[in-house]
């Protein structure tokens, strides 16, 4: 493979990928979206709690999100805290799903 072929392949690759700034914005937007979902779930949970209604579906959404996040962080960073947090939030998510279907 000569120099021109390598340069041409690199140009094709970079046209379809995000640069560092775009990646940072992209990642931040997902974090901001997750915070928004978390706040809405908290507000709806508090409302239902105050009205003596079950609110397990909102807790399941948040704990499943946290479980996924912690598990991904553990896979990439290998820090034990993320493993423990992932397992704990996974158990909480499973419990909330079971309670959602049992309590009506």
C-alpha positions in Angstrom: 0.0 0.0 0.0 1.5 3.3 -1.0 1.3 6.7 0.7 -1.6 8.0 -1.4 -3.7 5.0 -0.7 -3.2 5.4 3.1 -4.0 9.1 2.9 -7.2 8.4 0.9 -8.4 5.7 3.4 -7.7 8.1 6.3 -9.8 10.8 4.6 -12.7 8.4 4.0 -12.5 7.3 7.6 -12.4 10.8 9.1 -15.4 12.0 7.0 -17.7 9.5 8.8 -16.3 9.9 12.3 -16.6 12.7 14.9 -13.7 14.8 15.9 -12.7 15.2 19.5 -14.9 18.3 20.1 -17.9 16.7 18.4 -17.5 13.5 20.5 -17.3 15.6 23.7 -20.6 17.4 22.8 -22.2 14.2 21.8 -21.3 12.5 25.1 -22.3 15.5 27.2 -25.7 15.6 25.5 -26.4 12.0 26.6 -25.4 12.9 30.1 -27.7 15.9 30.1 -30.5 13.8 28.8 -30.0 11.2 31.5 -30.1 13.9 34.2 -33.4 15.2 32.7 -34.9 11.7 32.7 -33.7 11.2 36.3 -35.3 14.4 37.5 -38.6 13.6 35.8 -38.7 10.1 37.3 -38.0 11.6 40.7 -40.7 14.2 40.3 -43.2 11.5 39.2 -42.2 9.2 41.9 -42.6 11.8 44.6 -46.0 12.7 43.2 -47.2 9.1 43.2 -45.7 8.5 46.7 -47.6 11.5 48.1 -50.8 10.1 46.6 -50.2 6.6 48.1 -49.7 5.1 44.6 -47.0 2.6 43.6 -44.1 4.2 41.8 -41.8 1.2 41.0 -41.7 1.7 37.3 -39.8 5.0 37.8 -37.4 3.5 40.2 -36.8 0.6 37.8 -36.0 3.0 35.0 -33.4 4.9 37.1 -31.8 1.9 38.6 -31.6 0.0 35.3 -29.9 3.1 33.8 -27.4 3.3 36.7 -26.7 -0.5 36.4 -26.0 -0.1 32.7 -23.7 2.9 33.3 -21.8 1.3 36.2 -21.4 -2.0 34.3 -20.0 -0.2 31.3 -17.6 1.9 33.4 -16.4 -1.3 35.2 -15.8 -3.1 31.9 -13.6 -0.2 30.7 -12.0 1.1 33.8 -11.8 -2.1 36.0 -12.4 -0.3 39.2 -14.2 -2.5 41.9 -16.5 0.3 43.0 -18.2 0.3 39.6 -18.7 -3.5 39.8 -20.3 -3.3 43.3 -22.5 -0.4 42.2 -23.5 -2.2 39.1 -24.5 -5.3 41.0 -26.4 -3.3 43.6 -28.3 -1.2 41.1 -29.0 -4.3 39.0 -30.6 -6.1 42.0 -32.6 -2.9 42.8 -33.8 -2.7 39.2 -34.8 -6.4 39.2 -36.7 -5.9 42.5 -38.5 -2.8 41.2 -39.6 -4.7 38.0 -40.9 -7.6 40.1 -42.7 -5.2 42.5 -44.2 -3.3 39.6 -45.9 -6.5 38.3 -46.8 -7.8 41.7 -48.3 -4.6 43.3 -51.4 -3.3 41.6 
